[in-house]
Amino acid sequence: MSTQLSPTPSEAFELLLAGNRRFTAGAPEHPNQDAARRTETAPAQSPFAVLFGCSDSRLAAEIIFDRGIGDLFVVRTAGHVAGAEVLGSIEYGVSVLDCPLVVVLGHDTCGAVAATRAALSDGVSATGYVRDVIERVTPSVLAARAAGLTDEDDIIAEHIRHTVDLLLDRSRVLADQVAAGRAAVVGLSYRLADGSARVVTTRGLAHEVPA
């Protein structure tokens, strides 16, 4: 199916998962990565998903989801922490570019989560603007503690869920699109060793996807 046919949120999600399956199987197709696609998308872009992920260098979105030029509208910050610029970028993808899917992509052994846990344990935080990243991750780690979660993967999953909730709570534009069935928000956790993206939470899909 062409990504130019305005896929539904569920169809867009399947496009993304299919690409990740090809990547993990070692059989990528490298779609939309040639000169013809470059020329086709030069006048305008029509991505099928907003990908909001951690800035970790091992999470190159177009590679791990086997996509190409013009397929994904990518926003990345350390620990996928969301400020006004991030929210504005996501709203642009959804309301201006008509992306039917927003993905929050976290990953195992996340340095931002590890630094936050260490700061809460020993009371010593980072300096400069890294402290701001830690402060934004802190509510997720505290919520995980309150829920009795101690496993690293569970804490990271809680941070992904918290980010999904934060996007919908703070962005009326995104929440309205989801409520109207025009968009969905999905939280994924990426495994660095095998390259797979596991579903953590979904909001707005026609059929819920099991984790």
N, C-alpha and C positions, 0 to 999 in steps of 0.2 A: 504494500500500500504506500503510495506517495505521501510524504509529509506535507505536500501542498494541498491536500484535500480537506483541510480543517478537521483533523481527527477529534473524536470525542475525548473526554478525559481518560476513559478506560482504554480507548484505542491508543492514545498517546503513551499511556503507562506501559502497555504491551509492547509498543515499539522500543521503549527504553529497556525493558526487561529482556526482550529478544536480543538486543545488542549486547547486553551484559552476558547472556548465555553464550553467545558466540565468542566473546572475549575470554571467558573462563575456560571454554573448550579448546582454546587455541586456534580457532577458525574464524578470525575476523574477516569481514567483507570490505571494510574501509569504504563505506558508501559516501557519496557526495564529497569526495576529496580530490576531484580532478579539475582541470582547467574549465571544462564545460560548466561545472557547478559554480566555480568562481565567477564566471561571466554571468550566469543565470541570476545569482544573488546580488550582484553589484548594484542594481537599481534599488532594491529593497530587500528586507529580510522578513522571513515568516517562520520563525522557530516553532517547534511543537511543544517545547517544555522550557520552563525556567529552572535552572539547576543552581540551587543555593547550597554550596558546600564549604567544607573546611579548606583552607589554603594549602594544606599539606601537599608537598610536591609529588606524592605518590597517587594523588587523586585527580589525574588529568581526565576531565569529564568526557571529552570526545573519544578518548582512547578506551576507557573502561566500559563505555556504553556503545562502542563501535559506531559512532556517528561521524558526521562531517560538517562542512561549511554550511552555516545557516540553519543547522538543526536545533542547537541549544543556545539559550540566552543564559550565560553563566555569570554568577555572582559568588565571590569567594572571600571569606575572612577567616582568620585563625579561630578555631573552635566553632565555626559558623555562628558567631555572635552577631546580633542584628541591631543596628542603630538606624537613624533616620535615613541615611544614604542607602542602606540595604533595603529598607522598606520601600523607598522611592523607586529603586531599581526593579524590585519585584513587581510593584504596582505598574510600572512602565511595561514590563513584559506581559502582564495579564491584561491591562486595560488598553494599551496602545498597540501592542503586537498581537493581541488575542491568543496568547498561549493558554491552552486548556489544562495545563498541568504545571504544578510547582512541586519541586522535589527538594527536601532537606536531606543532605548527604553528610552523615558523620562516618566515623571509622574507628576500628579498634586501636588500642594504644595511642589514643589522642593526647598529644602533649599539653593542650590547653586544659583538658579535664584533669590530667595528672598533676599539673602545676596548681590547679585550684584545690585539689584534694590535699596536696602538700601544704599549701598556704593555710588551709583550715586546720590542719593537724598541728603544725608547728608555729602558726601565728606570724610567719614571716612571708610577706608577699613580694612580688617583683617590683621593680621601679619603672618609672616612665609610663608610657602608654600600655605596656604589657599588663600593668596593674588593672587597667580598664577592662582588658579581655578577661582577666581572672574574676573581676567583680561581676561581669555579665554572665559568667558560667556558674558562679556561686549559687544562685537560686536552684539550679538543676541539681547540683551536688547535695545541697541541703535537703531538697525534696527526696532524693534517693536515700539519704540517711534516715529521714523521717519514715520512709517506707520499709526500712530495714534491709536495704540493698547494700551488699558489700562486694559482690563480684564486679570486676571492672567492666565487662560487657553489659551488665545490667545497668550500671551507672551511666555508661555512654548512651544506652538506649533511652534512659530517662531524660538525658540532655537533649536527645533528638526529639522526643515527644514534647518536651518543654518548649523547644524552638518552634515546632509546628503550632502549638497552642499560642505562643507569643505572636506569631505572624497573623493568625486569625483574630486574636484579641485586639491587636494594635492597628491592623489595616482593615478599615471598613470596606475599602474597594475589593480586597481579596475575599473577605467574608461574604460580601454580597454576591460575588461571582460564584462562590461555592454554593451558597444557598440557592441560587438560581439554576444550579446544575451546569453552569458553563465552565467551571474549573474544579479541579480537585487538588488537594495537598497531600503529599505522601512523604513519610519519613523513612529513609533507608540507612542501614549500617553496612559499611563496606569492610570486607575482610582483606587485609593487605596481603596475606600469604597466598590465598587461592583466587583472589580477584572477584569474589562474588558479592552481590549487593542484596542484603537480607531486609525484608519488609519489617519495619518496626510499628508503624501506624499509618492509617489512611483516613482521610477526611474528604467526603464528597464523591467517592467512587460509587458507581452503580452497584457493583458487587464487591464486598469487602474481600481483601486479599489476605490469606492467612500468613502469619509470620513464619 
